Amino acid sequence: MLSERQKNILKYIVEEYIKTARPISSNAVCEKLECSSATIRNEMVHLENMDLLEKNHFASGRIPSEKGYRYYVDNLMQPKHMTGEDVLKLQRIFENNALDLNDTIKRSIEIVSEITNYTTVVLGNSAKDNCLKKVEIVPLEGNKILTMVITDKGFVEHKTLFLPKNISVEEVRKTVDLINKLLIGTPLDSINEQLEYSVKPVIGKYVRQHELLYNTFYDAFSEITNKEERVHFAGRTNFLKQPEFNDVEKVKELFTKFEDENCVKEIAEDKKGINVYVGSDSELSDDVSIVKTHYNVDGEEGTIAIIGPKRMEYDKVVSLLDYIKSNIGGDYE
């Protein structure tokens, strides 16, 4: 049990260290709290003995321990008011009616990554339980076609197809029109079966290069439906801006985990509310903290997470995540 003075000292040291990334001396705490230096030193020793503070090996002063950050988040932190500029940046995304849910979330976490200089990630559930709403194509330069598979739950999968030069855009359009005519409303995990039984027998009547195009779209749908989760990162390299990650090996280890499908899956959240995982609790690395939340909007579920050093602006991050969650609608858990 901490006294009020000890709580104030710990709160000051955590918040000051978050801002400066420099160990906090007893003199600095004295100036802030207007207590005698002897009193402050004794209290800091007490907090250190409780494993809430630790000595920095390279400079005098104390820094928060993992346990100290945890105590701060659970007992001392107050959500920080967002600036008008930050609200405006995000509000532009939420007021853009041309964006579907997935694009809204992706763009909002990109903005958060810019605001905080942390890494952000959204993990959406597999699209297997979605039904096909429409397939669209956009011709690109050369022999490339951008294919968009749109589902009834607002999921949009973009895939670039490389076509042989002897296939015209018109032939591709005929194929897409046929797929839309015969397969709209089909669950994505049944798409390839329905391609086989409904599209394949008749496509030759409408499309000259039907075999090649059929196989191209069959492979594209296979890739989409076999994805277990949809993952979108923003600001991966922001860790290079943090002084804790001047060690190249430490950065490489973290980036390797970002590329590891099993490690990324560990980021998924199923608990209610906005949850903070400090250091070893993050299951990603002892050197990072993760603030994350689960969302459910009209059956479209996933996780939004913000990843930073343990010296994270928790109060700011929680406010940003709360703002995003309240604006995307759905079940506010």
Backbone torsions as a table, in degrees:
resi	resn	phi	psi	omega
1	MET	NA	125.7	-179.2
2	LEU	-96.7	143.9	172.8
3	SER	-74.4	166.8	179.0
4	GLU	-60.9	-39.2	179.4
5	ARG	-64.1	-43.8	178.6
6	GLN	-63.3	-39.4	176.8
7	LYS	-61.8	-43.2	-179.5
8	ASN	-65.1	-38.5	179.0
9	ILE	-65.7	-47.4	-179.5
10	LEU	-62.4	-43.2	-179.9
11	LYS	-61.0	-44.6	-179.4
12	TYR	-63.9	-45.1	-177.7
13	ILE	-64.5	-43.6	179.2
14	VAL	-61.3	-50.4	-174.5
15	GLU	-69.4	-34.6	179.2
16	GLU	-72.4	-38.4	178.5
17	TYR	-68.1	-36.2	175.6
18	ILE	-59.3	-40.4	-178.3
19	LYS	-74.4	-39.1	-169.0
20	THR	-106.7	-22.8	-174.4
21	ALA	60.5	25.6	178.5
22	ARG	-122.7	141.3	178.0
23	PRO	-55.7	145.6	-175.6
24	ILE	-101.2	124.6	-178.6
25	SER	-84.9	161.2	177.0
26	SER	-65.1	-31.8	178.6
27	ASN	-62.7	-40.1	179.0
28	ALA	-64.4	-39.7	179.0
29	VAL	-67.6	-38.7	177.9
30	CYS	-58.1	-46.8	-179.0
31	GLU	-62.2	-37.8	-178.1
32	LYS	-73.7	-46.0	-172.4
33	LEU	-98.3	-5.0	177.0
34	GLU	55.6	50.9	174.4
35	CYS	-119.8	163.9	178.3
36	SER	-67.8	151.9	-178.4
37	SER	-63.6	-36.7	179.6
38	ALA	-63.5	-42.6	178.9
39	THR	-62.2	-45.8	-178.6
40	ILE	-64.3	-43.0	-179.8
41	ARG	-61.3	-42.4	178.9
42	ASN	-63.3	-42.3	179.7
43	GLU	-66.9	-38.4	179.1
44	MET	-66.5	-37.1	175.6
45	VAL	-63.4	-41.5	178.7
46	HIS	-61.1	-43.9	179.2
47	LEU	-65.9	-33.6	177.3
48	GLU	-68.7	-40.8	178.2
49	ASN	-65.0	-24.5	177.2
50	MET	-88.3	4.9	179.5
51	ASP	65.5	25.2	176.4
52	LEU	-94.3	-23.9	174.7
53	LEU	-125.7	159.3	174.1
54	GLU	-143.9	156.4	179.1
55	LYS	-78.6	142.5	172.8
56	ASN	-84.2	135.9	-174.6
57	HIS	-77.3	-14.9	-173.2
58	PHE	-112.2	-5.1	-178.9
59	ALA	-156.8	158.5	176.8
60	SER	-72.0	159.2	-178.9
61	GLY	107.7	176.8	-177.9
62	ARG	-120.5	155.2	173.8
63	ILE	-129.3	158.2	178.8
64	PRO	-68.3	143.5	171.3
65	SER	-88.0	173.0	176.1
66	GLU	-58.5	-41.2	178.0
67	LYS	-65.2	-34.2	178.0
68	GLY	-66.3	-42.8	175.5
69	TYR	-60.8	-42.0	-178.6
70	ARG	-62.1	-43.8	178.8
71	TYR	-64.0	-41.0	179.4
72	TYR	-59.8	-49.0	-178.0
73	VAL	-62.6	-42.0	-174.3
74	ASP	-79.0	-26.4	-169.7
75	ASN	-127.8	-23.3	-170.4
76	LEU	-117.2	-25.6	-173.5
77	MET	-72.0	140.2	171.4
78	GLN	-119.0	131.0	178.9
79	PRO	-53.3	138.3	-175.6
80	LYS	-88.8	137.5	177.2
81	HIS	-66.1	132.9	178.0
82	MET	-73.2	147.1	176.3
83	THR	-74.4	156.7	177.6
84	GLY	-59.6	-35.6	-180.0
85	GLU	-65.8	-42.1	179.2
86	ASP	-65.6	-42.3	178.4
87	VAL	-60.6	-43.4	-178.2
88	LEU	-63.0	-42.2	-180.0
89	LYS	-60.2	-44.1	-178.6
90	LEU	-75.7	-35.4	-177.6
91	GLN	-63.7	-32.7	177.1
92	ARG	-61.0	-35.0	178.1
93	ILE	-70.0	-47.3	-174.9
94	PHE	-69.7	-24.5	-179.4
95	GLU	-90.7	-1.2	179.5
96	ASN	-84.7	99.5	-175.8
97	ASN	-70.9	-11.2	179.5
98	ALA	-78.0	-12.6	-177.8
99	LEU	-92.0	137.9	171.6
100	ASP	-83.0	177.3	-175.1
101	LEU	-57.8	-46.6	-175.9
102	ASN	-63.9	-41.7	179.1
103	ASP	-68.9	-35.7	177.2
104	THR	-60.4	-46.3	-179.3
105	ILE	-66.7	-44.1	-179.8
106	LYS	-59.0	-47.1	-177.7
107	ARG	-68.2	-36.1	-179.3
108	SER	-67.3	-38.4	179.5
109	ILE	-72.9	-26.7	174.8
110	GLU	-65.8	-39.4	176.7
111	ILE	-64.7	-43.7	179.5
112	VAL	-61.6	-38.4	178.3
113	SER	-63.0	-38.9	177.2
114	GLU	-67.3	-41.5	-177.3
115	ILE	-66.1	-41.0	-170.7
116	THR	-99.3	-20.0	-170.8
117	ASN	64.6	28.2	173.5
118	TYR	-109.9	171.7	176.4
119	THR	-90.6	136.1	178.2
120	THR	-122.3	153.6	-178.7
121	VAL	-150.0	142.8	171.6
122	VAL	-121.5	129.6	176.3
123	LEU	-113.8	113.2	176.9
124	GLY	-96.9	152.6	176.3
125	ASN	-65.7	162.0	175.5
126	SER	-56.1	146.4	179.8
127	ALA	-84.1	8.6	-174.5
128	LYS	-60.9	-30.0	-178.5
129	ASP	-89.7	8.5	175.1
130	ASN	-89.9	157.6	174.7
131	CYS	-111.0	149.4	-178.6
132	LEU	-68.7	127.3	174.6
133	LYS	-101.1	-41.2	-177.9
134	LYS	-169.6	149.7	168.7
135	VAL	-114.7	131.0	178.0
136	GLU	-126.2	154.7	176.4
137	ILE	-129.9	150.1	174.7
138	VAL	-131.3	115.7	178.5
139	PRO	-64.7	134.8	176.0
140	LEU	-111.4	-173.2	-178.2
141	GLU	-70.2	153.8	178.2
142	GLY	65.7	-134.2	-176.8
143	ASN	-105.0	27.7	-177.6
144	LYS	-101.8	142.7	177.7
145	ILE	-129.3	129.2	173.1
146	LEU	-88.7	118.1	179.4
147	THR	-104.4	132.4	178.4
148	MET	-119.4	120.9	175.1
149	VAL	-101.2	117.7	-175.0
150	ILE	-112.3	132.2	-177.8
151	THR	-107.7	171.7	-178.9
152	ASP	-68.6	-17.5	-179.4
153	LYS	-101.6	14.3	174.9
154	GLY	87.6	4.0	177.6
155	PHE	-75.8	132.8	178.5
156	VAL	-125.6	120.2	177.4
157	GLU	-108.5	122.8	177.9
158	HIS	-99.4	134.1	176.8
159	LYS	-143.6	130.4	178.1
160	THR	-91.0	125.3	179.4
161	LEU	-106.0	137.7	176.9
162	PHE	-104.8	116.4	-174.1
163	LEU	-107.5	146.5	173.1
164	PRO	-58.3	150.4	-174.3
165	LYS	-66.6	-19.9	-177.6
166	ASN	-83.3	2.2	177.3
167	ILE	-103.2	126.6	-177.5
168	SER	-87.2	160.8	176.2
169	VAL	-62.6	-33.3	179.9
170	GLU	-62.8	-38.8	177.5
171	GLU	-64.7	-38.4	177.8
172	VAL	-65.2	-42.7	-179.8
173	ARG	-61.4	-41.0	178.6
174	LYS	-61.7	-40.0	178.4
175	THR	-63.8	-45.1	180.0
176	VAL	-64.3	-42.2	178.6
177	ASP	-59.7	-39.6	179.9
178	LEU	-67.9	-42.7	177.9
179	ILE	-61.2	-44.5	179.4
180	ASN	-64.0	-37.7	-178.4
181	LYS	-67.9	-38.1	-172.0
182	LEU	-98.5	-21.8	-169.5
183	LEU	-117.9	-2.9	178.4
184	ILE	-58.7	133.1	-178.1
185	GLY	92.7	-4.7	179.6
186	THR	-79.7	131.6	174.0
187	PRO	-57.6	140.7	-175.7
188	LEU	-60.2	-33.0	-179.1
189	ASP	-74.5	-3.5	175.8
190	SER	-112.2	2.4	-174.6
191	ILE	-58.6	-50.0	-175.5
192	ASN	-65.5	-34.0	175.9
193	GLU	-63.8	-42.1	179.7
194	GLN	-73.1	-30.9	172.5
195	LEU	-59.2	-42.5	-177.8
196	GLU	-65.6	-42.9	-172.7
197	TYR	-93.4	-26.8	-174.9
198	SER	-106.9	-38.7	-174.4
199	VAL	-92.1	-45.9	-174.8
200	LYS	-56.7	-40.8	-178.2
201	PRO	-67.3	-21.9	-173.2
202	VAL	-116.0	-11.1	-172.7
203	ILE	-63.3	-29.4	-179.7
204	GLY	-64.3	-21.3	179.1
205	LYS	-74.3	-22.0	-172.8
206	TYR	-115.4	-25.9	-172.3
207	VAL	-122.8	127.6	-176.7
208	ARG	-67.1	-52.6	179.7
209	GLN	-90.8	51.4	-168.9
210	HIS	-67.2	-37.2	-176.2
211	GLU	-65.2	-46.2	-179.6
212	LEU	-64.8	-43.9	-178.7
213	LEU	-68.7	-39.0	177.9
214	TYR	-59.5	-47.1	-179.0
215	ASN	-64.2	-36.8	179.4
216	THR	-62.4	-47.3	-178.7
217	PHE	-73.8	-31.2	176.7
218	TYR	-62.4	-45.7	179.5
219	ASP	-65.2	-38.4	-179.4
220	ALA	-64.4	-44.7	178.7
221	PHE	-66.3	-36.1	178.6
222	SER	-60.8	-43.1	-179.0
223	GLU	-64.8	-40.3	-178.4
224	ILE	-67.9	-46.6	-174.7
225	THR	-75.4	-18.5	179.2
226	ASN	-85.1	-7.8	177.7
227	LYS	-70.0	125.5	178.9
228	GLU	-75.1	-39.7	179.5
229	GLU	-144.4	152.6	175.4
230	ARG	-100.0	129.6	-175.4
231	VAL	-126.7	132.0	176.3
232	HIS	-133.9	116.4	176.9
233	PHE	-96.8	151.4	169.3
234	ALA	-138.2	136.4	175.9
235	GLY	70.4	35.9	179.4
236	ARG	-56.0	-40.7	-174.9
237	THR	-79.1	0.9	179.2
238	ASN	-61.8	-23.2	177.9
239	PHE	-62.6	-24.6	178.7
240	LEU	-67.6	-17.7	-179.8
241	LYS	-86.8	-8.8	-175.8
242	GLN	-94.1	130.3	-177.2
243	PRO	-60.8	-26.2	178.7
244	GLU	-65.3	-19.1	-174.8
245	PHE	-112.4	35.2	172.1
246	ASN	-70.5	-20.2	178.2
247	ASP	-74.9	113.2	-176.3
248	VAL	-60.4	-39.6	-178.8
249	GLU	-63.5	-36.8	179.2
250	LYS	-65.8	-40.4	178.2
251	VAL	-66.0	-44.3	-179.7
252	LYS	-60.6	-40.8	179.3
253	GLU	-62.4	-41.6	-179.6
254	LEU	-68.1	-44.6	-180.0
255	PHE	-63.8	-34.8	176.4
256	THR	-61.8	-38.2	178.3
257	LYS	-68.2	-34.1	176.9
258	PHE	-63.4	-28.0	179.8
259	GLU	-87.4	-10.9	-177.6
260	ASP	-87.9	116.4	-175.9
261	GLU	-58.3	-39.6	-179.0
262	ASN	-68.2	-38.0	177.6
263	CYS	-66.2	-41.1	-179.7
264	VAL	-64.4	-37.8	179.2
265	LYS	-60.5	-29.7	179.6
266	GLU	-64.8	-19.0	-179.7
267	ILE	-73.1	-22.6	-177.0
268	ALA	-54.5	142.7	-176.5
269	GLU	-119.7	135.7	174.7
270	ASP	-124.9	-0.9	178.3
271	LYS	-80.6	158.4	178.0
272	LYS	-77.6	159.8	174.7
273	GLY	76.5	-165.4	177.5
274	ILE	-106.9	122.9	-170.7
275	ASN	-119.0	140.7	-176.9
276	VAL	-113.4	126.7	179.3
277	TYR	-118.6	117.8	-173.1
278	VAL	-103.4	125.8	172.9
279	GLY	55.7	-118.5	-175.5
280	SER	-62.7	-21.5	177.4
281	ASP	-70.8	-17.7	-174.3
282	SER	-73.0	-19.8	-176.5
283	GLU	62.0	9.9	176.6
284	LEU	-109.6	-49.1	179.3
285	SER	-163.9	145.0	176.4
286	ASP	-66.2	-15.6	-175.0
287	ASP	-93.7	-2.0	-176.5
288	VAL	-125.4	163.4	168.9
289	SER	-122.3	150.7	178.9
290	ILE	-128.6	130.0	171.9
291	VAL	-111.2	123.8	-173.5
292	LYS	-146.7	163.2	-179.8
293	THR	-149.7	154.4	175.8
294	HIS	-97.3	140.9	175.9
295	TYR	-125.7	152.6	177.1
296	ASN	-145.4	106.8	-178.7
297	VAL	-122.1	107.4	179.7
298	ASP	52.5	41.2	177.5
299	GLY	87.8	-9.5	177.0
300	GLU	-89.1	113.8	-172.9
301	GLU	-115.9	157.5	176.3
302	GLY	176.7	-168.8	-178.8
303	THR	-127.6	136.2	170.2
304	ILE	-112.1	128.2	-176.4
305	ALA	-135.8	146.2	175.3
306	ILE	-121.3	124.3	-173.9
307	ILE	-116.4	128.1	179.3
308	GLY	-149.6	-176.9	175.4
309	PRO	-67.4	164.6	175.7
310	LYS	-59.8	-26.6	175.6
311	ARG	-80.6	53.4	-176.5
312	MET	-92.2	147.9	172.6
313	GLU	-77.0	78.3	-174.4
314	TYR	-58.3	-41.4	-177.0
315	ASP	-62.9	-38.9	179.6
316	LYS	-72.3	-42.8	-177.9
317	VAL	-64.2	-43.8	178.9
318	VAL	-60.8	-41.1	179.7
319	SER	-64.8	-42.9	179.3
320	LEU	-63.4	-43.9	-178.8
321	LEU	-67.5	-38.3	177.0
322	ASP	-63.1	-39.3	-179.7
323	TYR	-66.0	-43.8	178.8
324	ILE	-61.3	-48.3	-175.9
325	LYS	-62.4	-40.2	-178.9
326	SER	-70.6	-22.3	-176.9
327	ASN	-94.9	-18.3	178.0
328	ILE	-84.4	-9.5	175.5
329	GLY	80.9	-160.3	-179.8
330	GLY	78.8	-158.2	-179.1
331	ASP	-77.9	116.5	177.1
332	TYR	-91.9	100.3	-173.6
333	GLU	-87.4	NA	NA
